[in-house]
Amino acid sequence: DVHDNAIEGEFPFSGDEYASLLTLDLSGNKFNGSFPYLQIKNIVFLQILNIARNDFKGPIPEPALENITQLVELDLSSNALNGTAPTLKTIKNLQVLDLSSNMFTGTLPDLTTMHSLRSVNLSRNAFTGAVLLSSFFNRTENNSLSVLDLSFNQLTTDPNFWNISELGSLQELYLDNNLINGTLNISQLHALGLLRTKITNSSSSTNSTSSVLRVLSLMNNNISKVIYDVNDIANTATVIKLQENPFCNFSDPNDGTRCFCEQFCSISGSTEDSKRKIVIIAVVVSVTSLLILLVSLAALLYRNSKYKRYLQLQVQQRFEELEVKPTIFHYSELRTATRDFNADLKLGEGAFGAVYKGTLPNGNTMAIKQLFAKTSKGVDEFLNEVILLTGMKHRNLVNLKGCCICEQQQLLVYEYVDNSEVDQVLLSNSNKNLLNWHVWLKICLGVARGLHYLHALAHPKIIHRDIKASNILITKYYEAKIADFGLALFFPDEQSYILTKHVAGTKRYLAPKHTSLGQISDNVDVFSFKVLYLENISRKINIDEKYALDKTWNLYREDKLIDLIDKTMTLNDEEKMEVHQFIENIKLFANGKSSLGTVKEEDELPFLSSSSQSR
């Protein structure tokens, strides 16, 4: 795993040296040359192959992947590969396939032998022909394909011939920027049970939310007519996107164009009686409240304009003072990306904000955090995180892509981390038991490396002040990333500590000197890491501020530190030796129970220089 290191040159090794490799991730570098067929053909046990975001060019030889039959994830996206798509018929258990942003031509690849596909992205290529999904994908009852993206190709299809057997288990279908024309019959799709409905009726097959479309995107095609009725607008929960089609080039908007071209679905009044009632009510209300409305509106506009000018000036001054130039997103852009902050796209929610999954117009998936706090303190924390993270790049720190500040809205745009948080894994017995000793070790090392960067390599150094399990994100490759820098601060290099009247952080992770004396130094993060470290090896969440270290101290005095290790974790002989090394490290923790002194990460984490570091 050497992803996102900006390494240049040709493929770095021969596959014969790594014949038993299970995961190969070279994504986000600058490797070039032709597809590394000869180097990988003998890595027959490979389960994850990711060479995305490099400079590989040219066609992929016909037998390139025929021996790697155990692949579960294949990502060749964002290169310059061309020719026909690779042959994948021998790979029966593939779950994730991404060939997007290349230059593949010809018809879509044959994926009918695969029963386990969950996500397929073939967008931004030059595939041609008519899309009959059952000809390219397995559409049996047992198939699991839920997301299919064929956008930005040269494909044609007739949605009016779709049926349950054609779409199967698909929940999201993207056909933007293709050559689809004619009429789209929404009423027919609804009658066939292909669209989600807002009406709950257990006797109707059309109400199954697990096997019908959640998103149908046909933007920027040539659809000129849409057949629908008011019930389709009122009852359909599927998001249908037809922007940039002739149908949406309207001069007189109606319920249909608003719903399918703007995703604002509601039914306006249709009878003359209802229109007259609305007019009468509007006139009465207007006459009785006109003066109050004018006065209130004037005051509100004045206050909002004044606050907006103040906020923009404050942001501009802070950015100029620190020479920070973050990417600024428009609020409308982020609102569209999250479908107006739709609850279905919410990834999680904390005390300070909610995080949503969003897809930008360029196809990139982001995590968009909408902050709750509207006070000046909330704005300070927002600016603090933007200033700290802008331009800071490290594989174990979450990457801030930009921000948006619009009157009462403050939003942060991060890279999308596609797995979970450490606390969710610790709290979930099903997930916890899937992770072995080396995965937990990798998580600990990732957090340690992230802290080492903040404390020793960043200038000036940065104190996070809220290291805890819920602020550690885990990628699908179990790479740890430190998140949520709202409480972080720059730390003067010439001082050993600074004093504060305001204790910040999560109680059970707080260092004693911070809570009792108000002292802030890098040891605040080191102490929090101690608690997180103990949580990881015991695979249990610390229940209060004294529990973890008190339990460790008691077991240390009884010479039973081995009892800290989760008893359900299966260990081989080599891992048992590593556990004993960890036990010695834990003794350092127990000895540091009452005071942190001036211990540094290097002293706390001697295993960083051991063989474990190379994993």
ABEGO torsion letter per residue (X at the ends): XABGAGBBEBBABBAAAAAABABBBABGBABBEBBBAAAAAABAABABBBABGBABBEBBBAAAAAABAABABBBABGBABBEBBBBAAABAABABBBABGBABBEBBBBAAABAABABBBABGBABBEBBBAAAABBABAABABABBBABGBBBBBBAAABBAAAAEABABBBABGBABBEBBBAAAAAAAGABBBABBBAABAAABAAABBABBBABGBABABBBBBAAAAAABABBBBABGBAAABBABBBAAAAAAAAGBBBBBBABAAAAAAAAAAAAAAAAAAAAAAAAAAAAAAAAAAAAAAAAAAAAAAAAAAAGBBBBBBBAAAAAAAAGGGBAAABAEBBAAEBBBBBBBAAGBBBBBBBBABABAAAAAAAAAAAAAABGBBBAABBBBAEBBBBEABBBBBBBBBABBBAAAAAABAAAAAABBAAAAAAAAAAAAAAAAAAAAABOBBBBAGABBAAABBBBAAGBBBBBGAAABBBBBAABABBBBABBBEBAAABBAAAAAAGBBBAAAAAAAAAAAAAAAAAGBBBABAAAAAAAAAAAAAAGAAAAABBAABBBBAAAAAAAAAAAAAAAAAAAAAABAEABBAAAABAAAABAAAAX
